[in-house]
Amino acid sequence: MIEFHTNPDYSGDHPNADANVGPYLSLHLEESGQAAFFPEPEETYSLQSIELIDTSEVRLVGGHLHLTHDLVLGEGSTLRLHPGGLSADGAPLIAVGGTLDLAGTILLQAGSGDPLVPGTYTLFSYGVFGSLAGSVNAEALGMTAQLSANPDTKTVTLTLSASEAPQTWPAWQALHFTPEEIAQGRADPAADINGSGLANLLAYATGIDPHAPSSFSPLEIISEDGAPHRLRFPRNTNASDILLRLYTQSSFEETPTLLGESLNGQPFTPTASAAAAESALPDGRMGVEVTPLEPGARALYFLQVNQP
């Protein structure tokens, strides 16, 4: 895979790529060719054109793209978007000065910025409209998606709506990873593709993007003066084939105590050792807050995910 950053330093060769550095770049990929752009969330990577043919793929992680010429997404190709720069203020994620021709697949995945919520966003602007024969998929966000072209404003908008459709582990892998990454084992349950410290199966259970660049734990401990401490974590309500459990123990030598569990995306059910409440998060996931009823002076907490 070729990688381009905000200040591009093109290195390495790719047998299916015709690429030049910087704003003079014209990228042509075919037959499983892959490229990725990593502009900062508030920055724009400028180039001339992108043409994807057959099973090729381009990934945009972070900010924006500006093409002075054309964007051609051929049938069978994929544009994978981690839209950190997508917002509801009308600014397009990808500005195309020439022809916009979309016949392939657009995959929407969680970005590095604020989580997306249901609504309408400007995905593309264009100079000349070619076609909108392809498809868009936002299942990785727990949403349904629809594209619409507006010839008056010369834009293509993305409308996201909440989805309650169940999701399976293989479907989640296919949404977040390329076939090559799956074949290499980088999408396996215990794998951590970017070294963030978050295993793929836990990312699936908690609705977190496995490509998220920052290292963090989905389990948060909330302590307030004069009040029992609470535990907070998100869960993926569409995950239909996992068992998510929360445990506590006072030391590594002690047998863990189960505080509650969620099976196949169902509501979190506490045991007699805890109380729990759930509320929807802005990004469509479910937030769980758990209060241990008999917390020790010292306690360890951890989430465990299994495939039943």
C-alpha positions as CSV (number, residue, x, y, z in Angstrom):
1,M,0.0,0.0,0.0
2,I,1.2,3.5,-0.8
3,E,0.7,6.0,2.0
4,F,0.5,9.8,1.6
5,H,0.6,12.3,4.4
6,T,-0.2,16.0,4.6
7,N,3.3,16.8,3.7
8,P,3.8,14.0,1.1
9,D,7.1,12.2,0.8
10,Y,6.4,9.5,-1.8
11,S,8.7,6.5,-1.4
12,G,8.5,3.1,-2.7
13,D,7.1,1.7,-5.9
14,H,3.8,0.0,-6.6
15,P,3.3,-2.1,-9.7
16,N,-0.3,-0.8,-10.3
17,A,0.3,2.9,-9.4
18,D,1.2,5.8,-11.6
19,A,2.0,8.5,-9.0
20,N,3.9,11.8,-8.8
21,V,4.6,13.7,-5.6
22,G,2.4,16.5,-4.2
23,P,-0.2,18.6,-5.9
24,Y,0.9,17.2,-9.3
25,L,-0.1,13.7,-8.3
26,S,-2.2,11.6,-10.6
27,L,-3.1,8.3,-9.0
28,H,-4.2,5.3,-11.1
29,L,-4.8,2.0,-9.3
30,E,-6.1,-1.3,-10.6
31,E,-6.1,-5.0,-9.8
32,S,-5.9,-4.9,-6.0
33,G,-3.8,-1.7,-5.9
34,Q,-4.1,0.2,-2.7
35,A,-3.3,3.7,-1.5
36,A,-4.0,5.7,1.7
37,F,-4.1,9.4,2.5
38,F,-3.5,10.7,6.0
39,P,-4.1,14.5,6.1
40,E,-4.6,16.0,9.5
41,P,-8.3,16.5,10.5
42,E,-8.3,20.2,9.6
43,E,-5.9,20.0,6.6
44,T,-6.3,19.2,2.9
45,Y,-4.2,17.0,0.7
46,S,-4.2,18.4,-2.9
47,L,-3.6,16.3,-6.0
48,Q,-4.7,16.2,-9.6
49,S,-6.8,13.1,-10.0
50,I,-7.7,9.6,-8.8
51,E,-8.8,6.7,-10.9
52,L,-9.7,3.3,-9.4
53,I,-10.3,0.3,-11.6
54,D,-11.3,-3.3,-10.8
55,T,-10.6,-4.3,-7.1
56,S,-8.4,-1.4,-6.3
57,E,-8.9,0.7,-3.1
58,V,-8.1,4.2,-1.8
59,R,-8.5,5.0,2.0
60,L,-8.9,8.5,3.3
61,V,-8.1,8.8,7.1
62,G,-8.4,12.2,8.7
63,G,-9.0,15.4,6.8
64,H,-9.9,16.5,3.3
65,L,-8.9,15.8,-0.3
66,H,-8.9,18.4,-3.2
67,L,-8.6,17.1,-6.7
68,T,-8.0,19.7,-9.5
69,H,-9.2,17.2,-12.1
70,D,-11.2,14.0,-11.9
71,L,-12.3,11.3,-9.4
72,V,-13.3,8.1,-11.1
73,L,-14.4,5.2,-8.9
74,G,-14.8,2.3,-11.3
75,E,-17.1,-0.7,-10.8
76,G,-15.6,-3.2,-8.3
77,S,-13.3,-0.6,-6.7
78,T,-13.6,0.8,-3.1
79,L,-13.3,4.3,-1.6
80,R,-12.9,3.7,2.2
81,L,-13.5,6.8,4.3
82,H,-12.6,7.4,7.9
83,P,-14.1,10.9,7.7
84,G,-12.4,12.9,10.4
85,G,-13.0,16.0,8.3
86,L,-16.7,15.4,7.6
87,S,-19.0,18.0,9.2
88,A,-22.5,19.4,8.8
89,D,-21.3,22.9,7.9
90,G,-21.5,22.3,4.2
91,A,-17.8,21.9,3.5
92,P,-17.2,18.9,1.2
93,L,-15.0,16.0,2.4
94,I,-13.6,15.7,-1.2
95,A,-13.6,18.6,-3.6
96,V,-13.4,17.5,-7.3
97,G,-12.6,20.2,-9.8
98,G,-13.3,18.0,-12.8
99,T,-15.6,15.0,-13.3
100,L,-17.0,13.0,-10.5
101,D,-17.9,9.4,-11.6
102,L,-18.9,7.0,-8.8
103,A,-19.6,3.4,-9.9
104,G,-17.8,1.5,-7.1
105,T,-18.4,1.2,-3.4
106,I,-18.0,3.8,-0.7
107,L,-17.4,2.5,2.8
108,L,-17.9,4.9,5.7
109,Q,-16.0,4.1,8.9
110,A,-15.5,5.8,12.2
111,G,-13.1,8.8,11.9
112,S,-10.6,10.4,14.3
113,G,-12.7,13.4,15.0
114,D,-16.1,13.8,16.7
115,P,-18.4,10.8,16.1
116,L,-20.9,11.1,13.3
117,V,-24.6,11.4,14.2
118,P,-27.6,10.9,11.9
119,G,-28.0,13.8,9.6
120,T,-27.0,15.1,6.1
121,Y,-23.4,15.9,5.2
122,T,-21.7,17.2,2.1
123,L,-19.5,14.4,0.9
124,F,-18.3,15.7,-2.6
125,S,-18.4,18.9,-4.6
126,Y,-17.7,18.6,-8.4
127,G,-17.2,20.5,-11.6
128,V,-18.8,18.0,-13.9
129,F,-21.2,15.2,-12.9
130,G,-20.5,11.8,-14.3
131,S,-22.6,9.2,-12.5
132,L,-23.8,8.0,-9.2
133,A,-24.2,4.3,-10.0
134,G,-22.3,2.9,-7.1
135,S,-23.2,2.1,-3.5
136,V,-22.5,3.5,-0.1
137,N,-22.2,1.5,3.1
138,A,-22.2,2.9,6.7
139,E,-22.9,-0.4,8.6
140,A,-19.6,0.1,10.4
141,L,-21.2,3.2,12.0
142,G,-24.4,1.4,12.9
143,M,-26.3,3.5,10.3
144,T,-27.8,3.3,6.9
145,A,-26.6,5.7,4.2
146,Q,-27.9,7.3,1.0
147,L,-26.2,9.5,-1.6
148,S,-27.9,12.3,-3.5
149,A,-26.6,14.6,-6.2
150,N,-27.7,18.2,-6.4
151,P,-27.0,19.8,-9.8
152,D,-27.8,23.3,-8.6
153,T,-25.0,23.3,-5.9
154,K,-22.9,20.7,-7.7
155,T,-22.5,18.6,-4.6
156,V,-23.2,15.1,-3.5
157,T,-24.7,14.8,0.0
158,L,-24.6,11.9,2.4
159,T,-27.7,11.2,4.6
160,L,-27.1,9.0,7.6
161,S,-29.9,7.3,9.5
162,A,-29.8,5.1,12.6
163,S,-29.9,1.4,11.9
164,E,-31.0,-1.5,14.0
165,A,-29.8,-4.2,11.6
166,P,-27.9,-6.9,13.4
167,Q,-24.2,-7.3,12.5
168,T,-22.0,-10.4,12.5
169,W,-18.3,-10.7,13.2
170,P,-17.4,-11.7,9.6
171,A,-19.4,-8.8,8.3
172,W,-17.7,-6.4,10.7
173,Q,-14.3,-7.7,9.5
174,A,-15.2,-7.2,5.9
175,L,-16.3,-3.6,6.6
176,H,-13.1,-2.6,8.5
177,F,-10.4,-4.6,6.7
178,T,-9.3,-5.3,3.2
179,P,-9.3,-9.0,1.9
180,E,-5.5,-8.9,2.1
181,E,-5.5,-7.8,5.7
182,I,-8.0,-10.6,6.6
183,A,-5.9,-13.2,4.8
184,Q,-2.8,-11.9,6.7
185,G,-4.6,-12.4,10.1
186,R,-4.6,-8.7,10.8
187,A,-8.4,-8.9,11.3
188,D,-8.3,-11.8,13.7
189,P,-10.1,-11.4,17.1
190,A,-6.9,-10.9,19.1
191,A,-5.0,-8.9,16.5
192,D,-4.3,-5.1,17.0
193,I,-3.8,-3.7,13.5
194,N,-2.2,-0.4,14.5
195,G,-0.8,-1.1,18.0
196,S,-3.4,1.0,19.8
197,G,-3.8,-1.7,22.6
198,L,-7.3,-2.5,21.5
199,A,-7.9,-6.1,20.2
200,N,-10.3,-6.4,17.2
201,L,-12.9,-8.4,19.0
202,L,-13.1,-5.8,21.8
203,A,-13.4,-3.0,19.2
204,Y,-16.3,-4.9,17.6
205,A,-18.1,-5.4,20.9
206,T,-17.7,-1.7,21.9
207,G,-18.3,-0.2,18.5
208,I,-14.8,1.4,18.2
209,D,-12.9,1.8,14.9
210,P,-10.0,-0.7,15.0
211,H,-7.9,1.8,12.9
212,A,-8.4,4.6,15.5
213,P,-4.9,6.1,15.9
214,S,-5.0,6.9,19.6
215,S,-4.4,4.3,22.3
216,F,-7.2,4.3,24.9
217,S,-9.4,2.0,26.9
218,P,-13.1,1.8,26.3
219,L,-13.6,1.2,30.0
220,E,-13.7,4.4,32.1
221,I,-13.7,4.8,35.9
222,I,-15.7,7.8,37.2
223,S,-14.9,9.0,40.7
224,E,-16.7,11.9,42.4
225,D,-16.3,13.1,45.9
226,G,-18.8,11.6,48.3
227,A,-20.3,9.2,45.7
228,P,-19.6,5.6,44.8
229,H,-17.3,5.2,41.8
230,R,-18.9,4.1,38.5
231,L,-17.7,2.4,35.4
232,R,-18.6,3.5,31.9
233,F,-18.1,1.9,28.5
234,P,-19.8,1.8,25.1
235,R,-21.3,-1.3,23.5
236,N,-22.3,-2.1,19.9
237,T,-26.0,-2.9,20.0
238,N,-25.8,-4.4,16.5
239,A,-23.2,-7.0,17.4
240,S,-25.2,-10.2,17.1
241,D,-22.7,-12.9,18.0
242,I,-20.6,-11.9,21.0
243,L,-20.7,-12.1,24.8
244,L,-19.5,-9.0,26.6
245,R,-18.8,-9.3,30.3
246,L,-17.6,-6.9,33.0
247,Y,-15.5,-8.3,35.9
248,T,-13.9,-7.0,39.1
249,Q,-11.3,-8.4,41.5
250,S,-9.3,-7.0,44.4
251,S,-6.0,-8.6,43.2
252,F,-4.7,-10.7,40.4
253,E,-4.7,-13.7,42.7
254,E,-8.4,-13.4,43.5
255,T,-11.1,-15.1,41.4
256,P,-12.9,-12.4,39.4
257,T,-16.5,-11.4,40.3
258,L,-18.9,-10.9,37.4
259,L,-20.7,-7.6,37.5
260,G,-22.9,-8.1,34.5
261,E,-23.0,-9.1,30.8
262,S,-24.5,-8.3,27.4
263,L,-25.2,-11.2,25.0
264,N,-25.5,-10.7,21.3
265,G,-26.1,-6.9,21.5
266,Q,-28.8,-7.2,24.1
267,P,-29.1,-4.8,27.1
268,F,-26.4,-5.1,29.7
269,T,-27.8,-7.2,32.6
270,P,-26.1,-6.6,36.0
271,T,-25.6,-9.3,38.6
272,A,-26.5,-8.9,42.3
273,S,-23.1,-7.3,42.8
274,A,-23.9,-4.2,40.7
275,A,-26.5,-1.7,39.4
276,A,-26.5,-0.6,35.8
277,A,-28.1,1.9,33.5
278,E,-27.9,2.5,29.7
279,S,-28.4,5.6,27.6
280,A,-27.8,6.2,23.9
281,L,-24.6,8.0,22.9
282,P,-24.6,10.7,20.1
283,D,-22.8,8.4,17.7
284,G,-25.5,5.7,17.8
285,R,-23.7,3.4,20.2
286,M,-25.2,2.5,23.7
287,G,-23.4,3.8,26.8
288,V,-23.4,1.6,29.9
289,E,-22.8,2.9,33.4
290,V,-22.3,0.3,36.1
291,T,-22.1,0.9,39.9
292,P,-20.5,-1.8,42.0
293,L,-22.6,-2.3,45.1
294,E,-19.8,-3.5,47.3
295,P,-16.6,-1.9,46.0
296,G,-13.4,-2.8,47.8
297,A,-10.7,-0.4,48.9
298,R,-8.7,-1.5,46.0
299,A,-10.4,-3.0,42.9
300,L,-9.4,-4.0,39.3
301,Y,-12.0,-3.9,36.5
302,F,-11.9,-5.4,33.1
303,L,-14.0,-6.2,30.1
304,Q,-14.0,-9.6,28.5
305,V,-15.4,-10.5,25.1
306,N,-16.1,-14.0,23.8
307,Q,-17.7,-15.5,20.8
308,P,-20.4,-17.9,22.2
